[in-house]
């Protein structure tokens, strides 16, 4: 078994803690987007959820830039969260017939 801690016994728990924090932020963003999406008429649910996920992705990317998060690390960062949120928004938009960013154009 390979020891990834490189002599630092707290490296693995810190990485796990950072991943759990990322998953908590993903859950909070997703829950907030779903909460606001259910307040619109049913025919706009997918478009609203898709757009709110894109906004959450933009917020996550901006906080990643402001916090100077590195893009390539061994744990989840705000950049990873932004990619996941945008992917969810695009998938929701694909299944509901809308695309992220053009949900409310006539």
MMTF fields as JSON, N, C-alpha, C and O atoms, coordinates in Angstrom:
{
  "mmtfVersion": "1.0.0",
  "mmtfProducer": "UNKNOWN",
  "numBonds": 423,
  "numAtoms": 424,
  "numGroups": 106,
  "numChains": 1,
  "numModels": 1,
  "chainsPerModel": [1],
  "groupsPerChain": [106],
  "chainIdList": ["A"],
  "bondAtomList": [4, 2, 8, 6, 12, 10, 16, 14, 20, 18, 24, 22, 28, 26, 32, 30, 36, 34, 40, 38, 44, 42, 48, 46, 52, 50, 56, 54, 60, 58, 64, 62, 68, 66, 72, 70, 76, 74, 80, 78, 84, 82, 88, 86, 92, 90, 96, 94, 100, 98, 104, 102, 108, 106, 112, 110, 116, 114, 120, 118, 124, 122, 128, 126, 132, 130, 136, 134, 140, 138, 144, 142, 148, 146, 152, 150, 156, 154, 160, 158, 164, 162, 168, 166, 172, 170, 176, 174, 180, 178, 184, 182, 188, 186, 192, 190, 196, 194, 200, 198, 204, 202, 208, 206, 212, 210, 216, 214, 220, 218, 224, 222, 228, 226, 232, 230, 236, 234, 240, 238, 244, 242, 248, 246, 252, 250, 256, 254, 260, 258, 264, 262, 268, 266, 272, 270, 276, 274, 280, 278, 284, 282, 288, 286, 292, 290, 296, 294, 300, 298, 304, 302, 308, 306, 312, 310, 316, 314, 320, 318, 324, 322, 328, 326, 332, 330, 336, 334, 340, 338, 344, 342, 348, 346, 352, 350, 356, 354, 360, 358, 364, 362, 368, 366, 372, 370, 376, 374, 380, 378, 384, 382, 388, 386, 392, 390, 396, 394, 400, 398, 404, 402, 408, 406, 412, 410, 416, 414, 420, 418],
  "bondOrderList": [1, 1, 1, 1, 1, 1, 1, 1, 1, 1, 1, 1, 1, 1, 1, 1, 1, 1, 1, 1, 1, 1, 1, 1, 1, 1, 1, 1, 1, 1, 1, 1, 1, 1, 1, 1, 1, 1, 1, 1, 1, 1, 1, 1, 1, 1, 1, 1, 1, 1, 1, 1, 1, 1, 1, 1, 1, 1, 1, 1, 1, 1, 1, 1, 1, 1, 1, 1, 1, 1, 1, 1, 1, 1, 1, 1, 1, 1, 1, 1, 1, 1, 1, 1, 1, 1, 1, 1, 1, 1, 1, 1, 1, 1, 1, 1, 1, 1, 1, 1, 1, 1, 1, 1, 1],
  "groupList": [{"groupName": "UNK", "atomNameList": ["N", "CA", "C", "O"], "elementList": ["N", "C", "C", "O"], "formalChargeList": [0, 0, 0, 0], "bondAtomList": [1, 0, 2, 1, 3, 2], "bondOrderList": [1, 1, 2], "singleLetterCode": "X", "chemCompType": "L-PEPTIDE LINKING"}],
  "groupTypeList": [0, 0, 0, 0, 0, 0, 0, 0, 0, 0, 0, 0, 0, 0, 0, 0, 0, 0, 0, 0, 0, 0, 0, 0, 0, 0, 0, 0, 0, 0, 0, 0, 0, 0, 0, 0, 0, 0, 0, 0, 0, 0, 0, 0, 0, 0, 0, 0, 0, 0, 0, 0, 0, 0, 0, 0, 0, 0, 0, 0, 0, 0, 0, 0, 0, 0, 0, 0, 0, 0, 0, 0, 0, 0, 0, 0, 0, 0, 0, 0, 0, 0, 0, 0, 0, 0, 0, 0, 0, 0, 0, 0, 0, 0, 0, 0, 0, 0, 0, 0, 0, 0, 0, 0, 0, 0],
  "groupIdList": [1, 2, 3, 4, 5, 6, 7, 8, 9, 10, 11, 12, 13, 14, 15, 16, 17, 18, 19, 20, 21, 22, 23, 24, 25, 26, 27, 28, 29, 30, 31, 32, 33, 34, 35, 36, 37, 38, 39, 40, 41, 42, 43, 44, 45, 46, 47, 48, 49, 50, 51, 52, 53, 54, 55, 56, 57, 58, 59, 60, 61, 62, 63, 64, 65, 66, 67, 68, 69, 70, 71, 72, 73, 74, 75, 76, 77, 78, 79, 80, 81, 82, 83, 84, 85, 86, 87, 88, 89, 90, 91, 92, 93, 94, 95, 96, 97, 98, 99, 100, 101, 102, 103, 104, 105, 106],
  "secStructList": [7, 7, 7, 6, 6, 6, 6, 7, 6, 6, 2, 2, 2, 2, 2, 2, 2, 2, 2, 2, 2, 2, 2, 2, 2, 2, 2, 2, 2, 2, 2, 2, 2, 2, 2, 2, 2, 6, 6, 1, 7, 4, 4, 4, 2, 2, 2, 2, 2, 2, 2, 2, 2, 2, 2, 2, 2, 2, 2, 2, 2, 2, 2, 2, 2, 2, 6, 6, 7, 7, 1, 1, 7, 1, 1, 7, 7, 2, 2, 2, 2, 2, 2, 2, 2, 2, 2, 2, 2, 2, 2, 2, 2, 2, 2, 2, 6, 7, 7, 6, 6, 7, 6, 6, 7, 7],
  "xCoordList": [0.836, 0.0, 0.886, 1.853, 0.563, 1.363, 0.918, -0.275, 1.89, 1.61, 1.634, 2.697, 0.476, 0.374, 0.646, 0.646, 0.875, 1.044, 2.44, 2.641, 3.43, 4.8, 5.372, 5.973, 5.181, 5.728, 4.859, 5.182, 3.767, 2.868, 1.606, 0.782, 1.435, 0.274, -1.065, -2.114, -1.056, -2.315, -2.724, -3.767, -1.931, -2.23, -3.502, -4.32, -3.684, -4.866, -6.139, -7.108, -6.189, -7.411, -7.731, -8.905, -6.71, -6.963, -7.605, -8.526, -7.123, -7.688, -9.143, -10.012, -9.391, -10.763, -11.65, -12.787, -11.137, -11.909, -12.212, -13.317, -11.244, -11.465, -12.484, -13.296, -12.453, -13.444, -14.837, -15.811, -14.942, -16.247, -16.794, -17.995, -15.921, -16.356, -16.864, -17.852, -16.196, -16.649, -18.0, -18.873, -18.178, -19.466, -20.579, -21.719, -20.258, -21.26, -21.649, -22.826, -20.669, -20.985, -21.8, -22.735, -21.445, -22.226, -23.67, -24.609, -23.834, -25.18, -25.96, -27.154, -25.279, -25.955, -26.373, -27.493, -25.47, -25.814, -26.975, -27.91, -26.908, -27.958, -29.295, -30.34, -29.252, -30.494, -31.123, -32.34, -30.307, -30.837, -31.432, -32.494, -30.751, -31.269, -32.592, -33.528, -32.666, -33.917, -35.034, -36.192, -34.687, -35.696, -36.318, -37.538, -35.493, -36.029, -36.699, -37.599, -36.268, -36.864, -38.279, -39.092, -38.596, -39.952, -40.965, -42.163, -40.513, -41.417, -41.936, -42.754, -41.473, -41.917, -42.944, -43.086, -43.66, -44.604, -43.896, -42.723, -44.589, -43.951, -43.286, -42.279, -43.821, -43.207, -41.865, -41.103, -41.569, -40.299, -39.316, -38.238, -39.682, -38.84, -37.452, -36.451, -37.381, -36.084, -35.243, -34.036, -35.875, -35.142, -34.61, -33.483, -35.422, -34.997, -33.867, -32.877, -34.012, -32.968, -31.664, -30.588, -31.759, -30.573, -29.881, -28.657, -30.644, -30.064, -29.475, -28.407, -30.153, -29.634, -28.36, -27.473, -28.268, -27.038, -25.884, -24.746, -26.171, -25.135, -24.682, -23.494, -25.615, -25.259, -24.421, -23.432, -24.809, -24.033, -22.635, -21.671, -22.511, -21.197, -20.343, -19.147, -20.96, -20.227, -19.767, -18.644, -20.627, -20.257, -19.111, -18.164, -19.201, -18.142, -16.824, -15.767, -16.872, -15.658, -15.066, -13.848, -15.92, -15.417, -14.77, -13.722, -15.386, -14.77, -13.472, -12.537, -13.406, -12.155, -11.062, -9.902, -11.427, -10.446, -10.005, -8.822, -10.964, -10.626, -9.806, -8.961, -10.055, -9.302, -7.983, -7.228, -7.703, -6.487, -6.336, -5.24, -7.45, -7.409, -6.657, -6.82, -5.838, -5.167, -6.164, -7.021, -6.06, -7.006, -6.713, -7.639, -5.475, -5.094, -4.478, -3.32, -5.249, -4.771, -5.259, -5.953, -4.893, -5.301, -6.608, -7.0, -7.282, -8.583, -9.519, -9.083, -10.781, -11.751, -11.573, -11.362, -11.659, -11.557, -12.844, -13.758, -12.902, -14.08, -14.187, -15.28, -13.055, -13.091, -13.795, -14.564, -13.539, -14.22, -15.716, -16.548, -16.042, -17.448, -18.132, -19.254, -17.464, -18.047, -18.292, -19.328, -17.35, -17.522, -18.683, -19.462, -18.805, -19.897, -21.243, -22.198, -21.32, -22.576, -22.983, -24.159, -22.026, -22.34, -22.761, -23.665, -22.123, -22.515, -23.944, -24.713, -24.306, -25.681, -26.646, -27.699, -26.3, -27.162, -27.347, -28.456, -26.29, -26.389, -27.212, -28.018, -27.015, -27.78, -29.262, -30.112, -29.575, -30.98, -31.569, -32.699, -30.81, -31.281, -31.487, -32.421, -30.618, -30.755, -32.005, -32.67, -32.322, -33.489, -34.796, -35.86, -34.731, -35.96, -36.1, -37.077, -35.156, -35.265, -34.788, -35.067, -34.073, -33.515, -32.01, -31.488, -31.321, -29.884, -29.521, -30.219, -28.428, -27.993, -27.641, -26.876, -28.2, -27.915, -28.95, -29.03, -29.752, -30.777, -32.157, -33.074, -32.316, -33.584, -34.732, -35.881, -34.441, -35.518, -35.56, -36.182, -34.916, -34.989, -36.208, -36.6, -36.798, -38.011, -37.703, -38.615],
  "yCoordList": [-1.178, 0.0, 1.249, 1.329, 2.188, 3.397, 4.45, 4.676, 5.08, 6.141, 7.479, 7.935, 8.1, 9.366, 10.582, 11.709, 10.37, 11.514, 12.117, 13.241, 11.389, 11.877, 12.356, 13.428, 11.559, 11.891, 12.804, 13.066, 13.295, 14.172, 13.389, 13.152, 12.983, 12.147, 12.884, 12.24, 14.217, 14.959, 15.304, 15.927, 14.917, 15.293, 14.621, 15.275, 13.364, 12.654, 13.167, 13.445, 13.308, 13.854, 15.267, 15.611, 16.105, 17.46, 17.415, 18.181, 16.519, 16.383, 15.909, 16.404, 14.963, 14.474, 15.602, 15.75, 16.398, 17.521, 18.536, 19.076, 18.797, 19.748, 19.198, 19.955, 17.898, 17.303, 17.358, 17.636, 17.097, 17.18, 18.602, 18.799, 19.598, 20.989, 21.299, 22.016, 20.766, 20.982, 20.333, 20.924, 19.113, 18.442, 19.174, 19.201, 19.761, 20.539, 21.795, 22.149, 22.465, 23.636, 23.245, 23.95, 22.12, 21.638, 21.361, 21.719, 20.731, 20.443, 21.708, 21.799, 22.681, 23.939, 24.694, 25.199, 24.772, 25.431, 24.714, 25.352, 23.391, 22.613, 22.743, 22.896, 22.681, 22.796, 24.175, 24.287, 25.219, 26.573, 26.724, 27.326, 26.18, 26.265, 25.51, 25.997, 24.332, 23.567, 24.239, 24.221, 24.827, 25.521, 26.675, 26.838, 27.475, 28.588, 28.126, 28.797, 26.987, 26.484, 25.981, 26.08, 25.446, 24.926, 26.038, 25.767, 27.277, 28.405, 28.995, 29.914, 28.48, 28.976, 28.011, 26.895, 28.418, 27.491, 26.235, 26.296, 25.097, 23.821, 23.819, 23.136, 24.561, 24.55, 25.285, 25.122, 26.083, 26.803, 26.19, 26.738, 25.063, 24.453, 24.107, 24.467, 23.42, 23.025, 24.209, 24.24, 25.181, 26.369, 27.153, 27.648, 27.26, 27.995, 27.266, 27.881, 25.953, 25.18, 25.229, 25.365, 25.12, 25.189, 26.547, 26.61, 27.609, 28.953, 29.193, 29.793, 28.737, 28.931, 28.118, 28.554, 26.955, 26.173, 26.874, 26.829, 27.518, 28.274, 29.469, 29.792, 30.119, 31.235, 30.729, 31.361, 29.591, 29.009, 28.631, 28.792, 28.131, 27.798, 29.056, 29.042, 30.134, 31.39, 31.918, 32.402, 31.823, 32.264, 31.412, 31.934, 30.111, 29.223, 29.505, 29.478, 29.771, 30.09, 31.426, 31.557, 32.405, 33.697, 33.574, 34.169, 32.807, 32.628, 31.832, 32.064, 30.901, 30.188, 31.109, 30.98, 32.03, 32.989, 33.961, 34.28, 34.428, 35.364, 34.699, 35.34, 33.412, 32.69, 32.14, 31.512, 32.368, 31.881, 30.371, 29.862, 29.659, 28.196, 27.709, 28.235, 26.7, 26.078, 25.174, 24.57, 25.079, 24.28, 22.795, 22.002, 22.412, 21.004, 20.691, 21.021, 20.06, 19.639, 18.226, 17.63, 17.697, 16.344, 16.298, 15.24, 17.433, 17.491, 18.367, 19.04, 18.354, 19.17, 20.644, 20.995, 21.494, 22.933, 23.59, 22.918, 24.896, 25.625, 25.553, 25.684, 25.346, 25.173, 23.866, 23.812, 22.824, 21.55, 21.695, 21.155, 22.43, 22.672, 23.412, 23.074, 24.412, 25.169, 24.262, 24.366, 23.376, 22.454, 21.498, 21.226, 20.986, 20.061, 20.771, 20.234, 21.981, 22.73, 23.071, 22.979, 23.457, 23.774, 22.514, 22.564, 21.401, 20.137, 19.763, 19.329, 19.926, 19.648, 20.562, 20.116, 21.846, 22.792, 22.435, 22.54, 22.016, 21.642, 20.374, 20.278, 19.396, 18.142, 18.398, 17.869, 19.2, 19.542, 20.27, 19.997, 21.19, 21.917, 21.004, 21.199, 20.005, 19.075, 18.214, 17.918, 17.813, 16.963, 17.739, 17.152, 19.045, 19.843, 20.672, 21.407, 20.572, 21.283, 22.714, 23.482, 23.096, 24.441, 24.324, 23.261, 25.398, 25.403, 26.483, 27.489, 26.263, 27.211, 28.539, 28.591, 29.606, 30.935, 31.462, 32.672, 30.582, 31.036, 30.596, 30.493, 30.341, 29.787, 30.803, 30.411, 32.081, 33.052, 33.971, 35.032, 33.591, 34.401, 34.003, 32.836, 34.951, 34.661, 34.339, 34.071],
  "zCoordList": [0.0, 0.0, 0.0, 0.758, -0.825, -0.969, 0.047, 0.246, 0.678, 1.64, 0.898, 0.476, 0.74, 0.013, 0.886, 0.391, 2.165, 3.062, 2.992, 3.452, 2.417, 2.265, 3.597, 3.677, 4.63, 5.931, 6.766, 7.925, 6.211, 6.947, 7.282, 6.399, 8.535, 8.87, 8.794, 8.806, 8.717, 8.654, 7.228, 7.029, 6.227, 4.842, 4.336, 3.689, 4.606, 4.116, 4.787, 4.08, 6.115, 6.714, 6.245, 6.108, 5.991, 5.51, 4.126, 3.843, 3.263, 1.927, 2.02, 1.302, 2.896, 3.077, 3.587, 3.139, 4.523, 5.045, 3.94, 3.883, 3.069, 1.973, 0.979, 0.447, 0.723, -0.174, 0.44, -0.26, 1.738, 2.395, 2.355, 2.168, 2.53, 2.437, 1.029, 0.872, 0.01, -1.366, -1.605, -2.242, -1.095, -1.26, -0.517, -0.98, 0.622, 1.359, 0.573, 0.517, -0.029, -0.847, -2.079, -2.455, -2.707, -3.854, -3.441, -4.152, -2.304, -1.809, -1.493, -1.776, -0.905, -0.574, -1.832, -1.912, -2.821, -4.083, -4.772, -5.256, -4.812, -5.483, -4.762, -5.395, -3.442, -2.671, -2.85, -3.001, -2.836, -3.027, -4.421, -4.583, -5.43, -6.799, -6.929, -7.563, -6.333, -6.404, -5.618, -6.035, -4.489, -3.679, -4.459, -4.455, -5.125, -5.897, -7.192, -7.696, -7.73, -8.971, -8.78, -9.699, -7.62, -7.41, -7.183, -7.095, -7.087, -6.895, -8.199, -8.179, -9.327, -10.627, -11.206, -10.708, -12.244, -12.882, -13.378, -13.746, -13.393, -13.758, -15.131, -15.32, -16.086, -17.418, -17.454, -18.406, -16.443, -16.376, -15.386, -15.159, -14.802, -13.771, -14.297, -13.678, -15.417, -15.967, -16.387, -16.145, -17.013, -17.452, -16.258, -16.281, -15.223, -14.034, -13.329, -12.933, -13.169, -12.5, -13.286, -12.704, -14.59, -15.436, -15.303, -15.189, -15.317, -15.202, -13.814, -13.694, -12.773, -11.422, -11.184, -10.45, -11.793, -11.674, -12.392, -11.925, -13.521, -14.221, -13.385, -13.357, -12.711, -11.83, -10.664, -10.291, -10.084, -8.983, -9.448, -8.699, -10.675, -11.223, -11.376, -11.086, -11.829, -11.977, -10.612, -10.477, -9.621, -8.271, -7.728, -7.139, -7.929, -7.458, -8.168, -7.538, -9.461, -10.208, -9.749, -9.628, -9.496, -9.026, -7.653, -7.406, -6.758, -5.438, -5.55, -4.783, -6.492, -6.723, -7.23, -6.839, -8.094, -8.606, -7.51, -7.393, -6.71, -5.641, -4.542, -3.917, -4.306, -3.278, -3.815, -3.073, -5.085, -5.747, -5.631, -5.397, -5.798, -5.793, -7.02, -8.121, -6.81, -7.948, -8.658, -8.013, -9.963, -10.737, -10.578, -10.403, -10.633, -10.567, -9.206, -8.95, -8.348, -7.032, -6.766, -7.591, -5.613, -5.265, -4.485, -3.992, -4.372, -3.708, -4.539, -5.474, -4.201, -4.933, -4.585, -3.424, -5.588, -5.38, -5.862, -6.337, -5.734, -6.221, -7.74, -8.292, -8.423, -9.875, -10.224, -11.183, -9.455, -9.671, -9.397, -10.126, -8.338, -8.018, -9.168, -9.546, -9.718, -10.835, -12.033, -12.689, -12.319, -13.448, -13.208, -14.122, -11.987, -11.664, -11.746, -12.305, -11.187, -11.22, -12.654, -13.006, -13.466, -14.862, -15.613, -16.447, -15.328, -15.951, -15.579, -16.437, -14.317, -13.891, -14.618, -15.075, -14.733, -15.435, -16.894, -17.419, -17.558, -18.972, -19.142, -20.067, -18.255, -18.337, -18.089, -18.805, -17.087, -16.826, -18.023, -18.428, -18.586, -19.76, -20.959, -21.736, -21.113, -22.24, -22.105, -23.097, -20.877, -20.676, -20.703, -20.903, -20.504, -20.516, -21.777, -21.923, -22.682, -23.949, -23.907, -24.828, -22.856, -22.772, -22.655, -22.32, -22.928, -22.758, -21.755, -21.623, -21.057, -20.043, -20.684, -21.647, -20.148, -20.652, -21.621, -21.831, -22.221, -23.153, -22.695, -23.51, -21.435, -20.946, -21.03, -21.235, -20.877, -20.826, -22.035, -21.975, -23.127, -24.341, -25.144, -25.153, -25.805, -26.573, -28.003, -28.786]
}
